[in-house]
Amino acid sequence: MREGRMADAPPLIEVVNLKRYFDVSPPPLERLLQRKPRAWVKALDGVSFAIRRGETFALVGESGCGKSTVARCLVGLYPPSAGSITFDGIDLDRLDHRKTAAPLRRRMQMIFQDPYASLNPRWRVRRIVAEPLVTHGLVENLAERHARVGELLRQVGLSPEDGDKFPHEFSGGQRQRISIARALAARPEFLVCDEPTSALDVSVQAQVLNLMRDLQRSFGLTYLFISHNLAVIYQVSDRVGVMYLGRLVEIADSETLFARPLHPYTRLLIETIPRLDASAGVSGEREPVAGEVPNPIDPPPGCPFHPRCPLANDRCRAERPELITADGTMVACHAVEERRLPALATGSPR
C-alpha cells in the first residue's frame, strides 16, 4: 500500500462543500397553471475531499449517486452551484478568462466510460491523439506531431502504424488505450477516470488497469477513479470515498475500508461483491443492496439512507449526519457515533 509513503504529500486537488443542482422544473406556464414550485435535483449536496499527489482516490456508489457529476465539475464540464475546487493551490472558480484557464485545464484530463462514443468515428486515430497537442500548442510542426503521436501509441501498448486506422477497427480495450493516449498527449498531472473499464470484459479490464498503474508509476500521475465495481476499486485505489445521494458517507484508505467498513451502506455494498464460497468451493454473489435509492428531487429528511438502513432510529429520520472521524475513517452515521454498529467480519474482495 502506498498510503504510508504519501501521508505527508500535499494535496493536488481540494474540493470543499461542492454542490451541483439541476433545474428540472416544468415550463413556467405549466408551473403557473398547476401552481407547482420549481424542482431541483441535488446531484451534489456538499461534497468535500482532497487528493494527494501521486495517489489514486476512488469514488464508489450506486448509479445516480453523483460520482460522474463530481468528475465533470472537476474538469470544468459542469460549473458548480456552490463550493470550491482548488487545483495545486489555485481556485478554479476564479479562472474566468479562457487564456488563463487553458494552461491549468491542460494539466487535468478525463478518460470517459465509453471508449467508442468518446472517439470521433470520422477521424483517424492519429488525428484523435494529436488533438490535444494542437489545441494546447505542444508541438511546432507536422513531423514533431507524428513523432509524438507514435510515442504515445507505443506507451499504451499500440503501434505507431495504428494511427492510420479508424476507431471502429479496434476492439473495446484497444479503443480505451487510444482514449488514454489522447489524455496523456496534453502531459497532464491529474486524470479523472470515469468508469474507464465498465464497458470492457474482465480480462481486458485487467489489462487496462495494469496499463494505468504502469503509467502512474512512470509519469507520477494522480487519479480520481470512479466506478460502481468495488472489486476494481479495491485493486486500484489508495483511498476510497463512498457516495450516496449526492453526499460522501465514508472516506478511508482502501485496506481499512474493505477490512472494517463502518457506514451501513458501505457494508451492504461490500456484501454484494462476488466471492469464492469456502464451503461449496464455487463463486457466489451476495444479495444486492435492499430497497431503492430515494427520489433526488424529494430526498427523505434526516439521513438519506435511513429508509434502507437496518440500524435507523428516530434521530436518523430527523437529523442529517455530518462526517466525523472514527478509528481513522471519516464517516457520516449516527449509529457509528452512538456506537450502535454491530461487529462485522469481512474479507478482501480478491
Secondary structure, 3 states (H helix, E strand, C coil): CCCCCCCCCCEEEEEEEEEEEEECCCCHHHHHHHCCCCCEEEEEEEEEEEEECCCEEEEECCCCCCHHHHHHHHCCCCCCCEEEEEECCEEHHHCCCHHHHHHHHHCEEEECCCCCCCCCCCCCHHHHHHHHHHHCCCCCCHHHHHHHHHHHHHHCCCCHHHHHCCHHHCCHHHHHHHHHHHHHHCCCCEEEEECCCCCCCHHHHHHHHHHHHHHHHHHCCEEEEEECCHHHHHHHCCEEEEEECCEEEEEEEHHHHHHCCCCHHHHHHHHCCCEEECCCCEEECCCCCCCCCCCCCCCCCCCCCHHHCCCCCHHHHHCCCCCEEECCEEECCHHHHCCCCCCCCCCCCC
